[in-house]
Amino acid sequence: MSCSSSVFYFPAMRKFKKIVVVDETKMNTSTLEELNKYANEVEVYHDEPTSEEVKSRVEDAEAIIVSWRTQISEEIIDAAKDLKYIGMACSLYDDESANVAVNYAQERNIEVNGIFDYGDPGVIEFVISEVIQLLHGFGEHQWQEQPLELSGQKFGIIGLGTTGKLLAKALEALNVEVYYFSRTRKPEFENAKLKYLELGELLKTCDIISIHLPKNTVLLKENEFKQFGDNKVLINTSLGLPFEEKSFQNWLKVRNNYTIFDGDATAYLPESIINRENVIASQKSAGWSQQTQERLSFKVLQNIQNFLER
């Protein structure tokens, strides 16, 4: 009896002709080098280009990778005649909040993928750290005349996405009264320590509020700031200003109100606000760390691999 052996051949994963990393995405060096596995040619840039520079860079690319800082407009998409894939090294919620013209790209059969859940742990640590410092007076500011513990405070979260959920869980462990508002109520996450309130009730009930919304979402206007009132703390780590600037400035003039911004949110504030004594404006991004970079890099690469394997 003769034996025969079988040899199985698996088709090699297809490649892009050219991948262009159009700006500083903060992907780590090893991941940028690994892009060569997925394209015959790779170009990597580490700056913040003008729109004309972006158009020049993408004109012969089949795939591009971009951070949240650089706009990929309809005009830029039209300039990239061979474009098949846009990888966002940032979160993608919807076309309105994205720096990429997502709907326009999809109409032209260009796939757009973002990443999620890569910088949230750092944001949680920033929020809790800054609030504790303000309550106790460990830093330059102290909210009330006497130091206060975070335990027992009424804390509101606006936006119960991944960051909001993680923050709620962390606050619950610290025995904080946690309430949330989201445009879509999430009863499956509600419990004795996390309760839903309509926005107006949340603003009246809570002394400390942290905002976690997609970019370009404006939720707090004059009426909402009046409901929030005085002797309160407002935290923003969202990209952009989730409130009307003039109404916010008026609220800052009210008795004993404080606000806390991380570096990404601070970038959208005018100097006239940053320099106010009751504004705590960090220059560092709350969501950025070595672990964030590793997660971001892995997820961007994984999205490319998934696309090419289909």
C-alpha positions as CSV (number, residue, x, y, z in Angstrom):
1,M,0.0,0.0,0.0
2,S,1.4,3.3,-0.9
3,C,1.0,6.5,1.1
4,S,0.6,9.9,-0.5
5,S,1.0,13.2,1.3
6,S,-1.0,16.2,0.6
7,V,0.4,19.7,0.5
8,F,-2.0,22.6,1.1
9,Y,-1.4,26.0,-0.4
10,F,-3.0,29.0,1.1
11,P,-3.3,32.1,-1.0
12,A,-1.1,35.0,0.1
13,M,-3.0,37.9,1.6
14,R,-3.4,40.7,-1.0
15,K,-1.6,43.9,-0.7
16,F,-2.2,47.5,-1.4
17,K,-0.1,49.1,-4.0
18,K,0.6,52.1,-1.7
19,I,-0.2,53.1,1.8
20,V,0.3,56.7,2.9
21,V,0.3,57.8,6.5
22,V,-0.7,61.4,5.8
23,D,0.1,63.0,9.2
24,E,1.4,62.3,12.7
25,T,-0.9,59.5,13.9
26,K,1.3,58.6,16.9
27,M,1.5,55.0,15.8
28,N,4.6,53.3,17.3
29,T,7.7,52.7,15.2
30,S,7.3,48.9,15.0
31,T,3.8,49.2,13.7
32,L,4.7,51.7,11.1
33,E,7.4,49.4,9.9
34,E,4.9,46.5,9.8
35,L,2.8,48.4,7.3
36,N,5.3,47.2,4.7
37,K,3.7,43.7,5.0
38,Y,0.5,45.2,3.7
39,A,1.6,47.3,0.8
40,N,4.3,47.4,-2.0
41,E,5.1,50.9,-1.0
42,V,4.6,52.9,2.2
43,E,5.0,56.6,2.8
44,V,4.9,57.9,6.4
45,Y,4.7,61.6,7.4
46,H,5.0,63.0,10.9
47,D,3.6,66.6,10.5
48,E,0.4,68.5,10.4
49,P,-0.1,69.1,6.7
50,T,-2.1,71.7,4.8
51,S,-5.0,70.6,2.7
52,E,-2.9,71.0,-0.5
53,E,-0.1,68.9,1.0
54,V,-2.6,66.1,1.8
55,K,-4.0,66.1,-1.7
56,S,-0.5,65.8,-3.1
57,R,0.3,62.9,-0.7
58,V,-2.8,60.8,-1.4
59,E,-3.1,61.2,-5.2
60,D,-1.6,57.7,-6.0
61,A,-2.5,56.0,-2.7
62,E,-4.8,53.0,-2.4
63,A,-4.9,53.3,1.3
64,I,-4.4,56.2,3.7
65,I,-4.1,56.4,7.5
66,V,-4.9,59.7,9.2
67,S,-5.2,61.1,12.7
68,W,-8.1,63.2,14.0
69,R,-6.3,66.4,13.4
70,T,-6.3,66.3,9.6
71,Q,-9.4,66.8,7.5
72,I,-10.0,64.3,4.7
73,S,-12.6,66.3,2.7
74,E,-14.6,65.4,-0.4
75,E,-12.1,67.3,-2.4
76,I,-9.2,65.3,-1.0
77,I,-11.0,62.0,-1.6
78,D,-11.6,63.1,-5.3
79,A,-7.9,63.8,-5.6
80,A,-7.1,60.2,-4.6
81,K,-8.2,58.4,-7.8
82,D,-7.1,54.9,-6.6
83,L,-8.2,55.2,-3.0
84,K,-9.9,52.0,-1.6
85,Y,-9.4,52.4,2.1
86,I,-9.2,55.1,4.8
87,G,-7.9,54.1,8.2
88,M,-8.6,56.5,11.0
89,A,-6.1,56.4,13.9
90,C,-8.9,57.8,16.1
91,S,-12.5,57.1,17.0
92,L,-15.2,57.1,14.3
93,Y,-18.7,57.8,15.6
94,D,-20.5,59.3,12.6
95,D,-20.0,61.5,9.6
96,E,-20.9,64.6,11.5
97,S,-18.3,64.3,14.1
98,A,-15.5,62.8,11.9
99,N,-12.7,64.6,10.3
100,V,-13.2,62.3,7.3
101,A,-16.1,62.8,4.8
102,V,-17.3,59.3,5.7
103,N,-20.5,59.2,3.7
104,Y,-18.9,60.6,0.6
105,A,-16.2,58.0,0.8
106,Q,-18.6,55.2,1.2
107,E,-20.6,56.4,-1.8
108,R,-17.5,55.8,-3.8
109,N,-16.9,52.3,-2.4
110,I,-14.1,53.5,-0.2
111,E,-14.1,51.7,3.2
112,V,-13.6,53.9,6.2
113,N,-12.6,52.3,9.6
114,G,-12.0,54.0,12.9
115,I,-10.8,52.5,16.2
116,F,-12.4,52.5,19.7
117,D,-11.5,51.9,23.3
118,Y,-7.8,52.8,23.2
119,G,-7.4,55.9,25.4
120,D,-10.3,55.5,27.8
121,P,-8.4,54.3,30.9
122,G,-6.2,57.4,31.0
123,V,-9.2,59.6,30.7
124,I,-10.7,58.0,33.7
125,E,-7.5,58.4,35.8
126,F,-7.3,62.0,34.7
127,V,-10.9,62.9,35.7
128,I,-10.7,61.2,39.1
129,S,-7.2,62.5,39.9
130,E,-8.1,66.1,39.0
131,V,-11.4,66.0,40.9
132,I,-9.7,64.6,44.0
133,Q,-7.0,67.3,43.9
134,L,-9.6,70.0,43.6
135,L,-11.8,68.7,46.3
136,H,-9.0,68.2,48.8
137,G,-6.9,71.2,47.7
138,F,-3.9,69.0,46.9
139,G,-3.0,71.3,44.0
140,E,-3.3,75.0,43.4
141,H,-7.1,75.1,43.8
142,Q,-9.6,74.0,46.5
143,W,-13.2,74.0,45.6
144,Q,-14.8,74.6,49.0
145,E,-13.5,76.2,52.2
146,Q,-13.0,72.8,53.8
147,P,-11.4,69.8,52.0
148,L,-13.9,67.3,50.8
149,E,-13.8,63.6,50.0
150,L,-15.0,62.3,46.6
151,S,-17.0,59.6,48.4
152,G,-20.7,60.7,48.7
153,Q,-20.5,63.4,46.1
154,K,-23.3,63.6,43.4
155,F,-21.5,63.1,40.2
156,G,-23.1,63.3,36.7
157,I,-21.9,61.8,33.5
158,I,-23.0,63.2,30.1
159,G,-22.5,60.6,27.5
160,L,-22.5,56.9,28.4
161,G,-20.2,55.5,25.8
162,T,-17.2,53.4,26.6
163,T,-15.5,56.3,28.6
164,G,-18.7,57.1,30.4
165,K,-19.3,53.5,31.4
166,L,-15.7,53.1,32.7
167,L,-15.9,56.3,34.7
168,A,-19.2,55.3,36.2
169,K,-17.8,51.9,37.3
170,A,-14.7,53.6,38.8
171,L,-16.8,56.1,40.7
172,E,-19.2,53.4,42.0
173,A,-16.2,51.7,43.6
174,L,-15.4,54.9,45.4
175,N,-18.9,55.2,46.8
176,V,-19.9,58.1,44.7
177,E,-23.6,58.9,43.8
178,V,-23.5,58.5,40.1
179,Y,-26.1,59.7,37.6
180,Y,-26.0,59.8,33.8
181,F,-27.6,61.4,30.8
182,S,-27.4,60.0,27.3
183,R,-29.5,60.7,24.2
184,T,-30.1,57.0,24.1
185,R,-31.0,55.6,27.5
186,K,-29.1,52.5,28.5
187,P,-31.2,50.7,31.1
188,E,-29.0,47.6,31.0
189,F,-26.3,49.5,32.7
190,E,-28.4,51.1,35.3
191,N,-28.3,49.8,38.9
192,A,-28.6,51.1,42.5
193,K,-25.3,53.0,42.0
194,L,-25.9,54.4,38.5
195,K,-29.2,56.1,37.8
196,Y,-30.5,57.9,34.7
197,L,-31.8,61.5,34.8
198,E,-33.0,63.8,32.0
199,L,-30.4,66.5,31.2
200,G,-32.2,69.2,33.2
201,E,-32.6,67.1,36.3
202,L,-29.0,65.9,36.0
203,L,-27.7,69.5,35.9
204,K,-29.8,70.5,39.0
205,T,-29.0,67.3,41.0
206,C,-25.3,66.9,40.5
207,D,-22.5,69.1,41.8
208,I,-19.8,67.6,39.6
209,I,-20.4,66.8,35.9
210,S,-18.1,65.2,33.4
211,I,-18.8,65.4,29.6
212,H,-17.9,62.6,27.2
213,L,-19.4,63.4,23.8
214,P,-18.4,63.1,20.2
215,K,-16.7,66.0,18.5
216,N,-19.0,68.8,17.2
217,T,-21.8,67.9,19.7
218,V,-23.1,71.0,21.4
219,L,-25.4,70.1,24.3
220,L,-25.1,72.9,26.9
221,K,-26.5,76.3,26.1
222,E,-27.6,79.3,28.2
223,N,-30.7,77.5,29.7
224,E,-28.6,74.4,30.6
225,F,-26.0,76.5,32.4
226,K,-28.7,78.3,34.3
227,Q,-30.0,74.9,35.4
228,F,-26.5,73.9,36.5
229,G,-26.2,77.0,38.5
230,D,-23.4,78.0,41.0
231,N,-21.0,76.2,43.2
232,K,-20.4,73.4,40.7
233,V,-17.6,71.7,38.8
234,L,-17.7,70.9,35.1
235,I,-15.1,68.6,33.5
236,N,-14.6,68.3,29.7
237,T,-12.3,65.7,28.0
238,S,-14.3,65.7,24.7
239,L,-12.7,67.0,21.5
240,G,-14.1,70.5,20.9
241,L,-16.5,72.5,23.0
242,P,-19.7,70.6,23.9
243,F,-21.3,73.9,24.9
244,E,-21.9,77.4,23.7
245,E,-18.8,79.4,24.4
246,K,-20.5,82.6,25.5
247,S,-22.9,80.8,27.8
248,F,-20.0,78.9,29.3
249,Q,-18.0,82.1,29.9
250,N,-21.0,83.6,31.7
251,W,-21.3,80.5,33.9
252,L,-17.6,80.8,34.9
253,K,-18.4,84.2,36.4
254,V,-21.0,82.7,38.8
255,R,-20.0,82.0,42.4
256,N,-17.4,79.3,43.0
257,N,-17.7,77.5,39.7
258,Y,-14.7,75.5,38.5
259,T,-14.0,73.7,35.3
260,I,-11.4,71.1,34.4
261,F,-10.0,70.4,30.8
262,D,-7.5,67.9,29.6
263,G,-5.0,68.9,26.9
264,D,-7.1,67.8,23.9
265,A,-10.1,69.9,25.2
266,T,-7.9,72.8,26.2
267,A,-6.8,73.2,22.6
268,Y,-10.2,74.5,21.7
269,L,-10.3,77.1,24.5
270,P,-9.4,80.8,23.9
271,E,-6.7,82.3,26.1
272,S,-9.3,84.5,27.8
273,I,-10.8,81.4,29.3
274,I,-7.6,79.4,29.9
275,N,-6.1,82.2,32.0
276,R,-9.1,82.4,34.4
277,E,-8.3,81.5,38.0
278,N,-11.2,79.0,38.2
279,V,-10.1,77.1,35.0
280,I,-7.9,74.1,35.4
281,A,-6.5,73.5,31.9
282,S,-4.0,70.7,31.5
283,Q,-1.6,70.8,28.5
284,K,-1.5,67.0,28.4
285,S,-4.0,64.7,26.7
286,A,-5.7,62.6,29.3
287,G,-6.0,59.6,27.0
288,W,-2.4,59.4,26.0
289,S,0.1,56.9,27.5
290,Q,2.4,54.2,26.3
291,Q,-0.4,51.7,26.6
292,T,-2.7,54.0,24.6
293,Q,-0.1,54.1,21.8
294,E,0.2,50.3,21.8
295,R,-3.6,49.8,21.7
296,L,-4.0,52.5,18.9
297,S,-1.2,51.0,16.8
298,F,-2.5,47.5,17.1
299,K,-6.1,48.4,16.3
300,V,-5.2,50.5,13.2
301,L,-3.1,47.6,11.9
302,Q,-5.8,45.0,12.7
303,N,-8.4,47.0,10.7
304,I,-6.1,47.0,7.6
305,Q,-5.4,43.3,8.0
306,N,-9.2,42.5,8.3
307,F,-9.9,44.5,5.1
308,L,-7.2,42.8,3.1
309,E,-8.2,39.3,4.2
310,R,-11.8,39.7,3.0
